[in-house]
Amino acid sequence: MLFRSPPPPSAEAESLAGSSHVLSLKTTYYAADVPVWIDIINPEGIKGWADDFSGAGAEEVRAAVGGYVVLLSRGEGRSGWDEVEKVLREVGRVTSIAEGEGWEGVCLGVLLGSAAGEDDEGWVEGWEVVDGAATGKNEFGEMVGVERVREALEANEWAGGDGGVEELEEELGFGGDVEGGFEIGEEDVEGMRRPIFGRDEG
C-alpha cells in the first residue's frame, strides 16, 4: 500500500471535508509525518475560495502549507480537460502569491475518473498533472500515477515534519472543529486550512 487512507467519515460528519490526516513519508534522507487537511469543494466554487485565500489575511496560512494536491474528476473530452485547467489555475493564483512570499512547495493535480485524453498535457501553469489511474513508468522511465505522487511529495522539503496535526494547528492558532466548504468571509480566512481539494461525489 502506497499511502494509508484516512478513516471513513463518521455518520454525523457524512463527509471527509474538514477532517485531518497524517501522511507518513520515509526516504533515505528523512522520515516525516506530514499533516494533511482535507477539503471537498465543488469546482464551481473554486474562484470564491481562491479569492479568500489570496487575501492579505491568509498570508500566515499560505506560509504554513507545504504543498497542494488537487484531486479532480477528469470529465469526458475537451470540456473535461478545460475544467481541470480552470480549477488548477484558480488554485494557482494562491500558490503564485505564496511563491512571491518566499514559499516553495509541491503543486500536483491528480486526475480521477475518465482516462487521460489526447488533449491532456503534463503541466498547467506551474502544476504537474498526474493520471491517478496510470501505473508503472512512462517512455522516459519516469514513475507515473500514484507512485509519481508519492515521489513528488517525498522530494519536497517538509519543515517540522516530526510534528503532528495538533502541533501545527496550535502553531497557526487553529482550534475546535472545522466545517468543510468555503462559504466564509475575509475575516474568517485564518480558519481555512485544508490544502487537499476535490469533487464531492457522495
Rosetta constraint file for C-alpha pairs under 8 A:
AtomPair CA 2 CA 146 HARMONIC 7.72 0.50
AtomPair CA 2 CA 147 HARMONIC 7.47 0.50
AtomPair CA 2 CA 150 HARMONIC 7.63 0.50
AtomPair CA 3 CA 23 HARMONIC 7.27 0.50
AtomPair CA 3 CA 24 HARMONIC 7.99 0.50
AtomPair CA 4 CA 23 HARMONIC 7.27 0.50
AtomPair CA 6 CA 21 HARMONIC 5.95 0.50
AtomPair CA 8 CA 16 HARMONIC 7.17 0.50
AtomPair CA 9 CA 13 HARMONIC 5.95 0.50
AtomPair CA 9 CA 14 HARMONIC 5.66 0.50
AtomPair CA 9 CA 15 HARMONIC 5.35 0.50
AtomPair CA 9 CA 16 HARMONIC 5.36 0.50
AtomPair CA 10 CA 14 HARMONIC 5.99 0.50
AtomPair CA 10 CA 15 HARMONIC 7.63 0.50
AtomPair CA 15 CA 202 HARMONIC 7.75 0.50
AtomPair CA 16 CA 38 HARMONIC 6.72 0.50
AtomPair CA 16 CA 39 HARMONIC 7.13 0.50
AtomPair CA 16 CA 40 HARMONIC 7.63 0.50
AtomPair CA 17 CA 38 HARMONIC 5.65 0.50
AtomPair CA 17 CA 39 HARMONIC 4.32 0.50
AtomPair CA 17 CA 40 HARMONIC 5.23 0.50
AtomPair CA 17 CA 179 HARMONIC 7.09 0.50
AtomPair CA 17 CA 180 HARMONIC 4.55 0.50
AtomPair CA 17 CA 181 HARMONIC 7.26 0.50
AtomPair CA 18 CA 37 HARMONIC 6.92 0.50
AtomPair CA 18 CA 38 HARMONIC 5.67 0.50
AtomPair CA 18 CA 39 HARMONIC 5.39 0.50
AtomPair CA 18 CA 178 HARMONIC 5.47 0.50
AtomPair CA 18 CA 179 HARMONIC 5.17 0.50
AtomPair CA 18 CA 180 HARMONIC 4.37 0.50
AtomPair CA 18 CA 181 HARMONIC 7.78 0.50
AtomPair CA 18 CA 194 HARMONIC 7.17 0.50
AtomPair CA 19 CA 37 HARMONIC 6.21 0.50
AtomPair CA 19 CA 38 HARMONIC 5.57 0.50
AtomPair CA 19 CA 39 HARMONIC 7.41 0.50
AtomPair CA 19 CA 178 HARMONIC 7.53 0.50
AtomPair CA 20 CA 35 HARMONIC 7.06 0.50
AtomPair CA 20 CA 36 HARMONIC 5.65 0.50
AtomPair CA 20 CA 37 HARMONIC 4.56 0.50
AtomPair CA 20 CA 38 HARMONIC 5.95 0.50
AtomPair CA 20 CA 165 HARMONIC 7.28 0.50
AtomPair CA 21 CA 35 HARMONIC 5.96 0.50
AtomPair CA 21 CA 36 HARMONIC 5.05 0.50
AtomPair CA 21 CA 37 HARMONIC 6.42 0.50
AtomPair CA 21 CA 38 HARMONIC 7.61 0.50
AtomPair CA 21 CA 165 HARMONIC 7.57 0.50
AtomPair CA 22 CA 33 HARMONIC 6.04 0.50
AtomPair CA 22 CA 34 HARMONIC 5.54 0.50
AtomPair CA 22 CA 35 HARMONIC 4.58 0.50
AtomPair CA 22 CA 36 HARMONIC 5.70 0.50
AtomPair CA 22 CA 164 HARMONIC 7.39 0.50
AtomPair CA 22 CA 165 HARMONIC 7.04 0.50
AtomPair CA 23 CA 33 HARMONIC 5.61 0.50
AtomPair CA 23 CA 34 HARMONIC 5.03 0.50
AtomPair CA 23 CA 35 HARMONIC 6.30 0.50
AtomPair CA 23 CA 36 HARMONIC 6.72 0.50
AtomPair CA 24 CA 31 HARMONIC 7.47 0.50
AtomPair CA 24 CA 32 HARMONIC 5.84 0.50
AtomPair CA 24 CA 33 HARMONIC 4.41 0.50
AtomPair CA 24 CA 34 HARMONIC 6.16 0.50
AtomPair CA 25 CA 31 HARMONIC 5.66 0.50
AtomPair CA 25 CA 32 HARMONIC 5.24 0.50
AtomPair CA 25 CA 33 HARMONIC 6.28 0.50
AtomPair CA 25 CA 34 HARMONIC 7.40 0.50
AtomPair CA 25 CA 154 HARMONIC 6.56 0.50
AtomPair CA 26 CA 30 HARMONIC 5.93 0.50
AtomPair CA 26 CA 31 HARMONIC 4.21 0.50
AtomPair CA 26 CA 32 HARMONIC 6.39 0.50
AtomPair CA 26 CA 154 HARMONIC 7.63 0.50
AtomPair CA 27 CA 31 HARMONIC 6.22 0.50
AtomPair CA 27 CA 154 HARMONIC 7.12 0.50
AtomPair CA 31 CA 161 HARMONIC 7.56 0.50
AtomPair CA 31 CA 162 HARMONIC 7.63 0.50
AtomPair CA 32 CA 158 HARMONIC 7.39 0.50
AtomPair CA 32 CA 161 HARMONIC 4.43 0.50
AtomPair CA 32 CA 162 HARMONIC 5.27 0.50
AtomPair CA 33 CA 161 HARMONIC 5.44 0.50
AtomPair CA 33 CA 162 HARMONIC 5.64 0.50
AtomPair CA 33 CA 163 HARMONIC 6.69 0.50
AtomPair CA 33 CA 164 HARMONIC 6.63 0.50
AtomPair CA 34 CA 158 HARMONIC 7.40 0.50
AtomPair CA 34 CA 161 HARMONIC 5.71 0.50
AtomPair CA 34 CA 162 HARMONIC 7.71 0.50
AtomPair CA 34 CA 163 HARMONIC 7.69 0.50
AtomPair CA 34 CA 164 HARMONIC 7.16 0.50
AtomPair CA 34 CA 165 HARMONIC 7.85 0.50
AtomPair CA 35 CA 164 HARMONIC 6.16 0.50
AtomPair CA 35 CA 165 HARMONIC 4.96 0.50
AtomPair CA 35 CA 168 HARMONIC 7.83 0.50
AtomPair CA 36 CA 165 HARMONIC 7.67 0.50
AtomPair CA 36 CA 194 HARMONIC 7.16 0.50
AtomPair CA 36 CA 195 HARMONIC 7.25 0.50
AtomPair CA 36 CA 196 HARMONIC 7.39 0.50
AtomPair CA 37 CA 193 HARMONIC 6.64 0.50
AtomPair CA 37 CA 194 HARMONIC 4.05 0.50
AtomPair CA 37 CA 195 HARMONIC 5.80 0.50
AtomPair CA 37 CA 196 HARMONIC 6.18 0.50
AtomPair CA 38 CA 194 HARMONIC 5.25 0.50
AtomPair CA 38 CA 195 HARMONIC 6.49 0.50
AtomPair CA 38 CA 196 HARMONIC 4.81 0.50
AtomPair CA 38 CA 197 HARMONIC 6.70 0.50
AtomPair CA 39 CA 180 HARMONIC 5.93 0.50
AtomPair CA 39 CA 181 HARMONIC 6.97 0.50
AtomPair CA 39 CA 194 HARMONIC 5.74 0.50
AtomPair CA 39 CA 195 HARMONIC 7.10 0.50
AtomPair CA 39 CA 196 HARMONIC 5.58 0.50
AtomPair CA 39 CA 197 HARMONIC 5.21 0.50
AtomPair CA 39 CA 198 HARMONIC 7.24 0.50
AtomPair CA 40 CA 180 HARMONIC 6.86 0.50
AtomPair CA 40 CA 181 HARMONIC 6.72 0.50
AtomPair CA 40 CA 196 HARMONIC 7.60 0.50
AtomPair CA 40 CA 197 HARMONIC 5.20 0.50
AtomPair CA 40 CA 198 HARMONIC 5.09 0.50
AtomPair CA 40 CA 199 HARMONIC 5.78 0.50
AtomPair CA 40 CA 200 HARMONIC 5.73 0.50
AtomPair CA 41 CA 45 HARMONIC 6.66 0.50
AtomPair CA 41 CA 46 HARMONIC 6.78 0.50
AtomPair CA 41 CA 181 HARMONIC 6.17 0.50
AtomPair CA 41 CA 182 HARMONIC 7.40 0.50
AtomPair CA 41 CA 197 HARMONIC 6.16 0.50
AtomPair CA 41 CA 198 HARMONIC 5.84 0.50
AtomPair CA 41 CA 199 HARMONIC 5.78 0.50
AtomPair CA 41 CA 200 HARMONIC 6.86 0.50
AtomPair CA 42 CA 46 HARMONIC 6.83 0.50
AtomPair CA 42 CA 198 HARMONIC 7.20 0.50
AtomPair CA 42 CA 199 HARMONIC 5.36 0.50
AtomPair CA 42 CA 200 HARMONIC 6.78 0.50
AtomPair CA 43 CA 83 HARMONIC 7.92 0.50
AtomPair CA 43 CA 87 HARMONIC 6.34 0.50
AtomPair CA 43 CA 198 HARMONIC 7.87 0.50
AtomPair CA 43 CA 199 HARMONIC 6.94 0.50
AtomPair CA 45 CA 49 HARMONIC 6.63 0.50
AtomPair CA 45 CA 182 HARMONIC 7.77 0.50
AtomPair CA 46 CA 50 HARMONIC 6.14 0.50
AtomPair CA 46 CA 87 HARMONIC 6.53 0.50
AtomPair CA 46 CA 90 HARMONIC 6.68 0.50
AtomPair CA 46 CA 91 HARMONIC 7.52 0.50
AtomPair CA 47 CA 51 HARMONIC 6.11 0.50
AtomPair CA 47 CA 90 HARMONIC 5.96 0.50
AtomPair CA 48 CA 52 HARMONIC 6.40 0.50
AtomPair CA 48 CA 182 HARMONIC 7.50 0.50
AtomPair CA 49 CA 53 HARMONIC 6.12 0.50
AtomPair CA 49 CA 182 HARMONIC 5.77 0.50
AtomPair CA 50 CA 54 HARMONIC 5.89 0.50
AtomPair CA 50 CA 90 HARMONIC 6.00 0.50
AtomPair CA 50 CA 91 HARMONIC 5.89 0.50
AtomPair CA 50 CA 93 HARMONIC 6.87 0.50
AtomPair CA 50 CA 94 HARMONIC 6.21 0.50
AtomPair CA 51 CA 55 HARMONIC 6.79 0.50
AtomPair CA 52 CA 58 HARMONIC 7.70 0.50
AtomPair CA 52 CA 185 HARMONIC 7.17 0.50
AtomPair CA 52 CA 186 HARMONIC 5.94 0.50
AtomPair CA 52 CA 189 HARMONIC 6.41 0.50
AtomPair CA 53 CA 58 HARMONIC 5.68 0.50
AtomPair CA 53 CA 62 HARMONIC 7.84 0.50
AtomPair CA 53 CA 94 HARMONIC 6.36 0.50
AtomPair CA 53 CA 189 HARMONIC 6.70 0.50
AtomPair CA 53 CA 192 HARMONIC 7.75 0.50
AtomPair CA 54 CA 58 HARMONIC 6.69 0.50
AtomPair CA 54 CA 59 HARMONIC 7.97 0.50
AtomPair CA 54 CA 93 HARMONIC 7.14 0.50
AtomPair CA 54 CA 94 HARMONIC 5.21 0.50
AtomPair CA 54 CA 97 HARMONIC 6.93 0.50
AtomPair CA 55 CA 59 HARMONIC 7.30 0.50
AtomPair CA 55 CA 186 HARMONIC 7.38 0.50
AtomPair CA 57 CA 186 HARMONIC 7.20 0.50
AtomPair CA 57 CA 187 HARMONIC 7.57 0.50
AtomPair CA 57 CA 189 HARMONIC 6.51 0.50
AtomPair CA 57 CA 190 HARMONIC 6.93 0.50
AtomPair CA 58 CA 62 HARMONIC 6.17 0.50
AtomPair CA 58 CA 189 HARMONIC 5.85 0.50
AtomPair CA 58 CA 190 HARMONIC 5.84 0.50
AtomPair CA 59 CA 63 HARMONIC 6.22 0.50
AtomPair CA 59 CA 98 HARMONIC 7.62 0.50
AtomPair CA 60 CA 64 HARMONIC 6.37 0.50
AtomPair CA 60 CA 172 HARMONIC 7.51 0.50
AtomPair CA 60 CA 190 HARMONIC 7.86 0.50
AtomPair CA 61 CA 65 HARMONIC 6.46 0.50
AtomPair CA 61 CA 172 HARMONIC 7.31 0.50
AtomPair CA 61 CA 190 HARMONIC 6.52 0.50
AtomPair CA 61 CA 192 HARMONIC 7.76 0.50
AtomPair CA 61 CA 193 HARMONIC 6.64 0.50
AtomPair CA 62 CA 94 HARMONIC 7.89 0.50
AtomPair CA 62 CA 95 HARMONIC 7.93 0.50
AtomPair CA 62 CA 98 HARMONIC 5.94 0.50
AtomPair CA 63 CA 98 HARMONIC 6.77 0.50
AtomPair CA 63 CA 101 HARMONIC 7.89 0.50
AtomPair CA 63 CA 103 HARMONIC 6.32 0.50
AtomPair CA 64 CA 172 HARMONIC 7.79 0.50
AtomPair CA 65 CA 105 HARMONIC 7.87 0.50
AtomPair CA 65 CA 195 HARMONIC 7.12 0.50
AtomPair CA 66 CA 104 HARMONIC 7.42 0.50
AtomPair CA 66 CA 105 HARMONIC 5.10 0.50
AtomPair CA 66 CA 106 HARMONIC 6.95 0.50
AtomPair CA 66 CA 157 HARMONIC 7.90 0.50
AtomPair CA 66 CA 158 HARMONIC 6.54 0.50
AtomPair CA 66 CA 159 HARMONIC 7.90 0.50
AtomPair CA 67 CA 105 HARMONIC 4.83 0.50
AtomPair CA 67 CA 106 HARMONIC 4.53 0.50
AtomPair CA 67 CA 107 HARMONIC 5.88 0.50
AtomPair CA 67 CA 195 HARMONIC 7.13 0.50
AtomPair CA 68 CA 105 HARMONIC 7.72 0.50
AtomPair CA 68 CA 106 HARMONIC 6.24 0.50
AtomPair CA 68 CA 107 HARMONIC 4.98 0.50
AtomPair CA 68 CA 108 HARMONIC 6.33 0.50
AtomPair CA 68 CA 195 HARMONIC 5.25 0.50
AtomPair CA 68 CA 196 HARMONIC 6.20 0.50
AtomPair CA 69 CA 106 HARMONIC 7.86 0.50
AtomPair CA 69 CA 107 HARMONIC 6.03 0.50
AtomPair CA 69 CA 108 HARMONIC 4.79 0.50
AtomPair CA 69 CA 109 HARMONIC 5.85 0.50
AtomPair CA 69 CA 110 HARMONIC 7.11 0.50
AtomPair CA 69 CA 195 HARMONIC 6.87 0.50
AtomPair CA 69 CA 196 HARMONIC 5.44 0.50
AtomPair CA 69 CA 197 HARMONIC 7.01 0.50
AtomPair CA 70 CA 88 HARMONIC 7.65 0.50
AtomPair CA 70 CA 108 HARMONIC 6.25 0.50
AtomPair CA 70 CA 109 HARMONIC 4.78 0.50
AtomPair CA 70 CA 110 HARMONIC 6.05 0.50
AtomPair CA 70 CA 195 HARMONIC 7.91 0.50
AtomPair CA 70 CA 196 HARMONIC 5.71 0.50
AtomPair CA 70 CA 197 HARMONIC 4.88 0.50
AtomPair CA 70 CA 198 HARMONIC 6.09 0.50
AtomPair CA 71 CA 109 HARMONIC 6.10 0.50
AtomPair CA 71 CA 110 HARMONIC 4.88 0.50
AtomPair CA 71 CA 111 HARMONIC 6.21 0.50
AtomPair CA 71 CA 112 HARMONIC 6.88 0.50
AtomPair CA 71 CA 196 HARMONIC 7.34 0.50
AtomPair CA 71 CA 197 HARMONIC 5.76 0.50
AtomPair CA 71 CA 198 HARMONIC 4.58 0.50
AtomPair CA 71 CA 199 HARMONIC 7.48 0.50
AtomPair CA 72 CA 84 HARMONIC 6.82 0.50
AtomPair CA 72 CA 109 HARMONIC 7.17 0.50
AtomPair CA 72 CA 110 HARMONIC 6.14 0.50
AtomPair CA 72 CA 111 HARMONIC 5.16 0.50
AtomPair CA 72 CA 112 HARMONIC 5.71 0.50
AtomPair CA 72 CA 197 HARMONIC 7.82 0.50
AtomPair CA 72 CA 198 HARMONIC 5.25 0.50
AtomPair CA 72 CA 199 HARMONIC 6.41 0.50
AtomPair CA 73 CA 84 HARMONIC 7.98 0.50
AtomPair CA 73 CA 111 HARMONIC 5.90 0.50
AtomPair CA 73 CA 112 HARMONIC 4.63 0.50
AtomPair CA 73 CA 113 HARMONIC 5.28 0.50
AtomPair CA 73 CA 114 HARMONIC 7.39 0.50
AtomPair CA 73 CA 198 HARMONIC 7.60 0.50
AtomPair CA 73 CA 199 HARMONIC 6.85 0.50
AtomPair CA 74 CA 80 HARMONIC 5.62 0.50
AtomPair CA 74 CA 81 HARMONIC 6.60 0.50
AtomPair CA 74 CA 84 HARMONIC 6.89 0.50
AtomPair CA 74 CA 111 HARMONIC 5.46 0.50
AtomPair CA 74 CA 112 HARMONIC 5.54 0.50
AtomPair CA 74 CA 113 HARMONIC 5.46 0.50
AtomPair CA 74 CA 114 HARMONIC 5.39 0.50
AtomPair CA 74 CA 115 HARMONIC 7.34 0.50
AtomPair CA 74 CA 116 HARMONIC 7.36 0.50
AtomPair CA 75 CA 79 HARMONIC 7.12 0.50
AtomPair CA 75 CA 80 HARMONIC 3.84 0.50
AtomPair CA 75 CA 81 HARMONIC 6.82 0.50
AtomPair CA 75 CA 83 HARMONIC 7.96 0.50
AtomPair CA 75 CA 113 HARMONIC 7.11 0.50
AtomPair CA 75 CA 114 HARMONIC 6.04 0.50
AtomPair CA 76 CA 80 HARMONIC 5.01 0.50
AtomPair CA 76 CA 81 HARMONIC 7.73 0.50
AtomPair CA 76 CA 114 HARMONIC 6.51 0.50
AtomPair CA 77 CA 81 HARMONIC 6.80 0.50
AtomPair CA 77 CA 117 HARMONIC 6.79 0.50
AtomPair CA 78 CA 82 HARMONIC 6.13 0.50
AtomPair CA 78 CA 119 HARMONIC 6.71 0.50
AtomPair CA 79 CA 83 HARMONIC 6.37 0.50
AtomPair CA 80 CA 84 HARMONIC 6.56 0.50
AtomPair CA 81 CA 85 HARMONIC 6.36 0.50
AtomPair CA 81 CA 119 HARMONIC 7.33 0.50
AtomPair CA 81 CA 120 HARMONIC 6.60 0.50
AtomPair CA 82 CA 86 HARMONIC 6.19 0.50
AtomPair CA 83 CA 87 HARMONIC 6.24 0.50
AtomPair CA 84 CA 88 HARMONIC 6.27 0.50
AtomPair CA 85 CA 89 HARMONIC 5.98 0.50
AtomPair CA 85 CA 124 HARMONIC 6.41 0.50
AtomPair CA 86 CA 90 HARMONIC 6.36 0.50
AtomPair CA 87 CA 91 HARMONIC 6.40 0.50
AtomPair CA 88 CA 92 HARMONIC 5.78 0.50
AtomPair CA 88 CA 109 HARMONIC 7.18 0.50
AtomPair CA 88 CA 124 HARMONIC 7.10 0.50
AtomPair CA 88 CA 127 HARMONIC 7.23 0.50
AtomPair CA 89 CA 93 HARMONIC 6.41 0.50
AtomPair CA 89 CA 124 HARMONIC 7.40 0.50
AtomPair CA 89 CA 125 HARMONIC 7.02 0.50
AtomPair CA 90 CA 94 HARMONIC 7.40 0.50
AtomPair CA 91 CA 95 HARMONIC 6.67 0.50
AtomPair CA 92 CA 96 HARMONIC 5.92 0.50
AtomPair CA 92 CA 125 HARMONIC 7.59 0.50
AtomPair CA 92 CA 126 HARMONIC 7.44 0.50
AtomPair CA 92 CA 127 HARMONIC 7.80 0.50
AtomPair CA 93 CA 97 HARMONIC 6.51 0.50
AtomPair CA 94 CA 98 HARMONIC 6.31 0.50
AtomPair CA 95 CA 99 HARMONIC 6.05 0.50
AtomPair CA 96 CA 100 HARMONIC 6.36 0.50
AtomPair CA 97 CA 101 HARMONIC 6.52 0.50
AtomPair CA 98 CA 102 HARMONIC 6.62 0.50
AtomPair CA 98 CA 103 HARMONIC 5.22 0.50
AtomPair CA 99 CA 103 HARMONIC 4.45 0.50
AtomPair CA 99 CA 104 HARMONIC 6.22 0.50
AtomPair CA 105 CA 156 HARMONIC 6.53 0.50
AtomPair CA 105 CA 157 HARMONIC 7.58 0.50
AtomPair CA 106 CA 152 HARMONIC 7.21 0.50
AtomPair CA 106 CA 153 HARMONIC 6.86 0.50
AtomPair CA 106 CA 156 HARMONIC 6.35 0.50
AtomPair CA 107 CA 126 HARMONIC 7.29 0.50
AtomPair CA 107 CA 127 HARMONIC 5.30 0.50
AtomPair CA 107 CA 128 HARMONIC 6.56 0.50
AtomPair CA 108 CA 127 HARMONIC 5.54 0.50
AtomPair CA 108 CA 128 HARMONIC 5.06 0.50
AtomPair CA 108 CA 129 HARMONIC 5.95 0.50
AtomPair CA 108 CA 130 HARMONIC 7.18 0.50
AtomPair CA 108 CA 149 HARMONIC 7.50 0.50
AtomPair CA 109 CA 127 HARMONIC 6.43 0.50
AtomPair CA 109 CA 128 HARMONIC 6.11 0.50
AtomPair CA 109 CA 129 HARMONIC 4.60 0.50
AtomPair CA 109 CA 130 HARMONIC 6.05 0.50
AtomPair CA 110 CA 129 HARMONIC 5.90 0.50
AtomPair CA 110 CA 130 HARMONIC 4.83 0.50
AtomPair CA 110 CA 131 HARMONIC 5.95 0.50
AtomPair CA 110 CA 132 HARMONIC 5.59 0.50
AtomPair CA 111 CA 116 HARMONIC 7.69 0.50
AtomPair CA 111 CA 129 HARMONIC 7.25 0.50
AtomPair CA 111 CA 130 HARMONIC 6.13 0.50
AtomPair CA 111 CA 131 HARMONIC 4.95 0.50
AtomPair CA 111 CA 132 HARMONIC 5.31 0.50
AtomPair CA 111 CA 133 HARMONIC 7.85 0.50
AtomPair CA 112 CA 131 HARMONIC 7.08 0.50
AtomPair CA 112 CA 132 HARMONIC 5.74 0.50
AtomPair CA 112 CA 133 HARMONIC 7.06 0.50
AtomPair CA 115 CA 131 HARMONIC 7.57 0.50
AtomPair CA 115 CA 133 HARMONIC 7.42 0.50
AtomPair CA 116 CA 120 HARMONIC 6.33 0.50
AtomPair CA 116 CA 131 HARMONIC 6.44 0.50
AtomPair CA 121 CA 129 HARMONIC 7.36 0.50
AtomPair CA 122 CA 128 HARMONIC 5.86 0.50
AtomPair CA 122 CA 129 HARMONIC 4.99 0.50
AtomPair CA 122 CA 130 HARMONIC 6.97 0.50
AtomPair CA 123 CA 127 HARMONIC 5.31 0.50
AtomPair CA 123 CA 128 HARMONIC 4.64 0.50
AtomPair CA 123 CA 129 HARMONIC 5.45 0.50
AtomPair CA 124 CA 128 HARMONIC 6.68 0.50
AtomPair CA 124 CA 129 HARMONIC 7.11 0.50
AtomPair CA 130 CA 144 HARMONIC 7.03 0.50
AtomPair CA 130 CA 145 HARMONIC 5.92 0.50
AtomPair CA 130 CA 146 HARMONIC 7.98 0.50
AtomPair CA 130 CA 148 HARMONIC 7.49 0.50
AtomPair CA 130 CA 149 HARMONIC 7.38 0.50
AtomPair CA 131 CA 144 HARMONIC 7.35 0.50
AtomPair CA 131 CA 145 HARMONIC 5.37 0.50
AtomPair CA 132 CA 145 HARMONIC 4.65 0.50
AtomPair CA 132 CA 146 HARMONIC 5.78 0.50
AtomPair CA 133 CA 145 HARMONIC 5.86 0.50
AtomPair CA 133 CA 146 HARMONIC 7.61 0.50
AtomPair CA 134 CA 144 HARMONIC 5.94 0.50
AtomPair CA 134 CA 145 HARMONIC 4.44 0.50
AtomPair CA 134 CA 146 HARMONIC 7.55 0.50
AtomPair CA 135 CA 143 HARMONIC 7.82 0.50
AtomPair CA 135 CA 144 HARMONIC 5.80 0.50
AtomPair CA 135 CA 145 HARMONIC 5.42 0.50
AtomPair CA 135 CA 146 HARMONIC 7.52 0.50
AtomPair CA 135 CA 147 HARMONIC 7.62 0.50
AtomPair CA 136 CA 143 HARMONIC 6.10 0.50
AtomPair CA 136 CA 144 HARMONIC 6.05 0.50
AtomPair CA 136 CA 145 HARMONIC 7.64 0.50
AtomPair CA 136 CA 147 HARMONIC 7.97 0.50
AtomPair CA 137 CA 141 HARMONIC 5.29 0.50
AtomPair CA 137 CA 142 HARMONIC 5.08 0.50
AtomPair CA 137 CA 143 HARMONIC 4.50 0.50
AtomPair CA 137 CA 144 HARMONIC 5.46 0.50
AtomPair CA 138 CA 142 HARMONIC 5.47 0.50
AtomPair CA 138 CA 143 HARMONIC 6.62 0.50
AtomPair CA 138 CA 144 HARMONIC 6.56 0.50
AtomPair CA 142 CA 148 HARMONIC 7.99 0.50
AtomPair CA 143 CA 147 HARMONIC 6.02 0.50
AtomPair CA 143 CA 148 HARMONIC 5.05 0.50
AtomPair CA 143 CA 151 HARMONIC 7.96 0.50
AtomPair CA 144 CA 148 HARMONIC 4.76 0.50
AtomPair CA 144 CA 149 HARMONIC 7.83 0.50
AtomPair CA 145 CA 149 HARMONIC 6.65 0.50
AtomPair CA 146 CA 150 HARMONIC 6.32 0.50
AtomPair CA 147 CA 151 HARMONIC 6.18 0.50
AtomPair CA 148 CA 152 HARMONIC 6.11 0.50
AtomPair CA 149 CA 153 HARMONIC 6.23 0.50
AtomPair CA 150 CA 154 HARMONIC 6.06 0.50
AtomPair CA 151 CA 155 HARMONIC 6.28 0.50
AtomPair CA 152 CA 156 HARMONIC 6.66 0.50
AtomPair CA 163 CA 167 HARMONIC 6.02 0.50
AtomPair CA 163 CA 168 HARMONIC 7.13 0.50
AtomPair CA 164 CA 168 HARMONIC 6.54 0.50
AtomPair CA 165 CA 169 HARMONIC 6.14 0.50
AtomPair CA 166 CA 170 HARMONIC 6.12 0.50
AtomPair CA 167 CA 171 HARMONIC 6.26 0.50
AtomPair CA 168 CA 172 HARMONIC 6.27 0.50
AtomPair CA 169 CA 173 HARMONIC 6.06 0.50
AtomPair CA 169 CA 174 HARMONIC 4.93 0.50
AtomPair CA 169 CA 175 HARMONIC 6.81 0.50
AtomPair CA 170 CA 174 HARMONIC 5.87 0.50
AtomPair CA 170 CA 175 HARMONIC 7.17 0.50
AtomPair CA 174 CA 190 HARMONIC 7.95 0.50
AtomPair CA 174 CA 191 HARMONIC 6.82 0.50
AtomPair CA 178 CA 191 HARMONIC 7.67 0.50
AtomPair CA 182 CA 192 HARMONIC 7.82 0.50
AtomPair CA 184 CA 188 HARMONIC 5.98 0.50
AtomPair CA 184 CA 189 HARMONIC 7.09 0.50
AtomPair CA 185 CA 189 HARMONIC 6.63 0.50
AtomPair CA 188 CA 192 HARMONIC 7.47 0.50
